[in-house]
Amino acid sequence: MKVINLRQEEQELIELAVEHNRHAQNKIYSKFSPKMLSVCRQYIKDLHQAEGIMITAFMKVFTNLKNFKNEGSFEGWIRRIMINECISYIRVQKKVTFLDDENYYEESTNDIETQLSTDDIQYLIDHLPEGYKMVFNLYVIEGYKHQEIATLLGISEGTSKSQLSHARKVLQDNIIKLKMYENGTE
């Protein structure tokens, strides 16, 4: 049995796609679009809007594919383009505001035990103010550091920390409300 080097297969697909091979581009799109739609959906509440942004971002992926230096994960490179496209969309819509309350930051270690469905969690995140949601997603979901978030969003590191703290507090409060509703005590 011959072992296929998946990295080499991916590299060959990339090289073909750079040469505008539609079959290779379609394979890349088919492989990564479900995950990337999920990434876009983290930032954009409306599914149809998230799909449109994902498609626009994939156009940028294929346009800039020649710039991929094969240093690190190809999926990570695509993911970063998706995130940047979502952030650009939100900025253009002017739906994001950041409270400049740098003194609010507090690291919360109080985890609320709950058995929420993925849909419940997504619903709660969707209803965060846009600034909170962006920082929360970048920090918690994507693993960015506050300094990186600050640079990416054009805010101070303290504002990033404050936004995350506010987001966590709002989520905790809403989880408590949701549990009370489910238990019939609200």
C-alpha positions in Angstrom: 0.0 0.0 0.0 1.4 3.4 -1.0 1.1 6.3 1.4 0.1 9.5 -0.2 1.7 12.7 1.1 -1.3 14.9 1.7 0.8 18.0 2.0 2.3 17.3 -1.4 -1.1 16.7 -2.9 -2.3 20.0 -1.4 0.7 21.8 -2.8 0.0 20.3 -6.3 -3.6 21.5 -6.1 -2.3 25.0 -5.1 0.1 25.1 -8.0 -2.6 24.1 -10.5 -5.0 26.6 -9.0 -2.4 29.4 -9.4 -2.4 28.6 -13.1 -6.2 29.1 -13.1 -7.1 25.4 -13.3 -10.8 25.5 -12.5 -10.9 21.9 -11.4 -8.2 22.5 -8.8 -9.9 25.7 -7.6 -13.1 23.8 -7.3 -11.4 21.1 -5.2 -9.9 23.7 -2.9 -13.3 25.4 -2.6 -15.1 22.1 -1.9 -12.6 21.0 0.7 -12.5 24.3 2.7 -15.8 26.0 2.1 -17.8 24.2 4.9 -15.2 25.2 7.5 -14.8 28.7 6.2 -18.6 29.3 6.2 -18.5 28.4 9.8 -15.7 30.9 10.4 -17.7 33.6 8.6 -20.8 32.7 10.5 -19.0 33.4 13.8 -18.8 37.0 12.8 -21.8 37.5 10.6 -25.3 36.8 12.0 -27.1 36.3 8.8 -26.3 33.0 7.0 -26.9 34.3 3.5 -24.7 37.3 4.2 -22.0 35.0 5.6 -22.1 32.9 2.5 -21.7 36.0 0.3 -18.7 37.1 2.3 -17.2 33.7 2.2 -17.5 33.7 -1.6 -15.9 37.1 -1.9 -13.1 35.9 0.4 -12.5 32.8 -1.7 -12.2 35.1 -4.8 -9.4 36.9 -2.8 -7.9 33.5 -1.9 -7.7 32.5 -5.6 -6.5 36.0 -6.7 -3.7 35.9 -4.1 -2.9 32.2 -4.2 0.5 33.0 -5.8 1.4 34.9 -2.6 0.9 31.8 -0.4 4.5 30.9 0.6 3.8 27.4 1.9 5.0 28.5 5.3 2.5 27.1 7.8 -1.0 25.9 7.2 -2.8 26.5 4.0 -6.1 26.3 5.9 -4.9 28.9 8.4 -3.9 31.2 5.5 -7.4 30.9 4.0 -9.0 31.3 7.5 -7.1 34.6 8.0 -8.5 35.9 4.7 -12.0 34.9 5.8 -11.7 36.7 9.1 -10.2 39.9 7.5 -13.1 39.9 5.0 -15.7 39.6 7.8 -14.0 42.4 9.7 -13.9 44.6 6.6 -17.6 43.9 5.9 -18.6 44.8 9.5 -16.5 48.0 9.3 -18.1 49.1 6.0 -21.5 48.5 7.6 -20.4 50.7 10.5 -22.0 48.2 12.9 -19.1 48.0 15.3 -18.4 50.2 18.2 -15.8 49.7 20.9 -16.3 51.1 24.4 -13.1 52.7 25.4 -13.3 51.6 29.0 -9.8 50.1 29.5 -10.2 50.0 33.3 -13.0 47.5 33.2 -10.9 44.4 32.3 -11.1 41.6 34.7 -10.2 38.0 34.0 -13.1 35.8 34.8 -12.5 32.4 36.2 -16.1 31.8 37.1 -17.3 29.3 34.5 -21.0 28.6 34.5 -21.7 24.9 34.1 -24.3 24.4 31.4 -25.3 22.0 28.7 -26.1 24.4 25.9 -26.6 23.3 22.4 -24.4 24.7 19.6 -27.4 26.6 18.4 -27.9 28.2 21.8 -24.3 29.2 22.0 -24.3 30.7 18.5 -27.5 32.5 19.3 -26.0 34.1 22.4 -22.8 35.1 20.5 -24.9 36.5 17.6 -26.7 38.8 20.0 -23.5 40.4 21.5 -22.8 43.9 20.3 -20.5 43.7 17.3 -17.4 45.0 19.0 -17.7 42.4 21.8 -18.5 39.7 19.3 -15.4 40.4 17.1 -13.0 40.5 20.1 -14.6 37.4 21.7 -14.3 35.4 18.4 -10.8 36.5 17.7 -9.6 35.8 21.2 -11.6 32.7 22.2 -12.3 31.0 18.9 -9.3 32.0 16.8 -6.7 32.2 19.5 -5.4 35.7 18.8 -3.6 37.5 21.5 -4.8 41.0 22.7 -1.9 42.7 21.0 -2.8 41.1 17.6 -6.5 41.9 18.0 -5.6 45.5 18.9 -3.5 45.8 15.7 -6.1 44.1 13.5 -9.0 46.2 14.7 -7.1 49.5 15.2 -7.9 49.7 19.0 -5.7 49.6 22.1 -4.8 46.4 23.8 -6.7 47.6 26.9 -9.8 48.1 24.8 -9.4 44.6 23.5 -9.2 43.2 27.0 -12.2 45.3 28.1 -14.3 44.2 25.2 -13.5 40.6 26.0 -14.4 41.0 29.6 -17.7 42.8 28.7 -18.5 40.0 26.3 -17.9 37.3 28.8 -20.0 39.1 31.4 -22.9 39.6 28.9 -22.7 35.9 27.9 -22.6 34.7 31.5 -25.7 36.9 32.3 -27.5 35.6 29.3 -26.6 32.0 30.1 -28.1 32.4 33.5 -31.3 34.0 32.0 -31.5 31.1 29.5 -31.1 28.5 32.3 -33.8 30.2 34.4 -36.1 30.3 31.4 -35.5 26.6 30.7 -36.2 25.8 34.3 -39.3 27.8 34.4 -38.1 30.1 37.1 -38.1 33.3 35.1 
